[in-house]
Amino acid sequence: MKLYGYWRSSSAWRVRIALLYKGVPWENHPVHLVRDGGEQHSAAYKAINPMAEVPTLELDVGGRVQRLSQSLAILRYLEAVAPVPPLVPAEPFAAARAWQLAEMVNAGTQPLQNSAVLRRVKEQLGGDEQAWARHFIARGLVALEAVAAESAGAFLVADSASVADVCLIPQLYNARRFGVDLGAYPTLTRVEGRCLQIPAFVDSHPDRQPDAPAPEKLA
């Protein structure tokens, strides 16, 4: 498998967590989202992903190269082909709750603070992109905290890591980047602490990626 991603992309980070958690071998193929206007906009990369986004997972299916994009679609694929250890609970309601929490981040929060949106807010609309990001991140985290409080154990859904936690960790990283005070989200930060005891969540961190700028890498 090849993963086209960017060190600080929260969507690519989700996939890295899942690959490492499940022990699936993969090759890293960086796509720099900023340099020279963004490599994702090149004709070569658009032939791989017409949305000009990361992540893209490239794999061999029956001797034919196939590609998947959109992080949650990739997570569903990985859960199907590498079900152990699971990232989706077996019980139907718990499974649905895990996907609900994941989508609250994936669809309801992260898209409103991604780089393309923030560039438009700043350059085309003349707005304060930092304030915009903080507003929508906090809005999402308030809702996530309320729903997670109903289902959380050691993790967001009961006592096993799930796709909900895979989406939570990158979003809290983004919250800190934009200066959001996390003091109002005790359930989320408690679960974050538990996740960060798991090697897959630690080793997938942006600063540990080969394409991270050298000064930002961890010692």
N, C-alpha and C positions, 0 to 999 in steps of 0.2 A: 504494500500500500504506500502511496505517496500522499502527503498532506501539504497542500498549498495554503500557507497562512502567513501571519505577520505576528511578530513577537508580542505586541500589545493589543491585538484584536481579541476582544472578549469572546467572540463567537469561535474563533480558532482555539482559544484557550479551553473552551468547553470540550472540544473534540480531543485535545491533547490529554485532558484529565481522563476521559473515557478510555482512550487507547492505552494509557499507562495503567489505569486501574484494572483493565481486563487483560493486560499483558499481550496486547496485539502488536506485532512488529510493524514499524512504519518508517518511512523516510521523510525528512523535513525538507520542504522546498519553499524558501522564503519568498514572499511577494511584498516588496516595500511599498507601503500605501501612501508615502509622502514624497520620496525622492523623485525628482524630475516630473512632478505633477502626479505621481502615483503609477507604479508599474501595473496596477490592476486595470488601467485604461489602455494598455498596449494591445495591439491587434493580436499578438501571440497569446496573451492571457485571456482576452475576450473569446478566443476560439476554445478555450478551456472552460471558461465560466462567462456566459453572455451577460450576466448581471454585473460583471466587473467587481466582484466582492470576494472576500475570503470568509470561511474556508471552502476549499474544494478537496474532496477525497477521491483519489484516482486508484482504481483497483482492476484486477483481472477477473473477469467473470466468464468462465467457459472459454478461455483463450482470447477473449476480446476485451479491450480497454474500455472501461466504463467509468463515469464520473458522477459523483453526488455533490451537491452543494446544499446550503442551508443547514445550520448546525444541528437542529433538532431532527431533521430527516436523517442526518448521518448518525446521530445517537440511536435512532430507531433501528437503523441498519446494523450497527454494532451490537445492539442488544439481541438482534435476531441471529447473527452469525457467531457471536461470542457471548452466550447467555450467562456464563459463569466467570467471575462473580456478577450477580445481577445489579443493574442500576434502576430497575423498575420493580416495585413490590409485586408479589404474586397475587395478593388479594385485590379484587377488582376496584373497590372504592379507593383503597390506598394508592393503587396504580394511577387512577384518574386524578387523585389529589396531587401526586408527584408531577404529573404532566401539567396540571393546572398551575402549580407554583412555577414550574419551568417556563410556561407561556406568559405568566405575569411579568417575568423578566424579559424573555425573548421577544414577545410581541408588544407588551405594554410599557416597557421602561427603556430598554437598551436602544431601540431604534430612534428614540427622541433625543439621545445624547451621542449618537455616532458622529464620526468626523464629517461626513457629507452634510448632515443636517446642520451641524454647528458652523461649518463654513458658509452655508447659505444664510443662516441667521446673521452672521457677522458681516459678510461681504455683500450680500444682495439686499438684506433688509436693514442693515445698520444697527442691529440689536446687540445686546450684551450676551454673547454666547455662553459665557461662564454662568451667569445668573439663570439663563434658560436651562442649562444642563442641571444645575442644582435643583431647580424647581421640579423638573420631571423625575429626577432620580429620587428626591425625597417623597414625591407623590407615590411613586411605585413602591418604595420601601415601607411607607405607612401601611399600604394595603397588604404587602407581603408579610409584614409583622403580624397583622391582625389574623390573616388566614393561617399562617404557620403556627401561631399560638394554639390553634385548635388541634393540630396534628403532630406537633413536634415531640420527639423523644430526645435521644442523643443527636439526631439529625432532623431535618425539616419534616420528614414523614417517618415517625416511629424511630427505630433504633438502628437503621441501616442507611448507608449513603445511597442517594438516588439521583435521578436526573435533576431534581429540584436543587440539590446541593451543588451539582455540577454547574448550574446556572447562577447560583447565589454567589459563589466565591469571586468570579470575575466582576460581578456587579458591585460588590462591596469594595473591590479594588478601585473601580471607576468612581465610586462615591467619594473615596478618600482623595483621589486625584483632583476632583472638582470641589473639594472642601466641604463636603456634606458632613454635618455632625451626626455620628452614629450612636450617640448616647440614648436616643429614643427607641432603639431597636435591640433590646436585650436578648430576645430569642434569636435573632439573626446573628448577632455577634457571638453568642454562646455556641451556636452551631458552627460558625466559622472556626472557632477555636478547636472544636472536635475534628472538623475536616482537615485542619492543618496538622493533625497528628498522623495523617495518612500520606505515605510517600508520593502517591500519584498527584495529589493536590499540591504538594510542595514542589516536586520536580517539574511540574507543568507551568510554574510561575513565569511570567514574562521575563523577569530579570535573568532567568536561568536558560533562556533560549539562545541558540547560536547566532541569531540575527539581532539580538539586543545590542544597543550601543555599548561599547566597552565600559565606559564609566558607570553605567547603570547595572552592570552584572554583579551578582552576589560574589563575595569572596569565597 
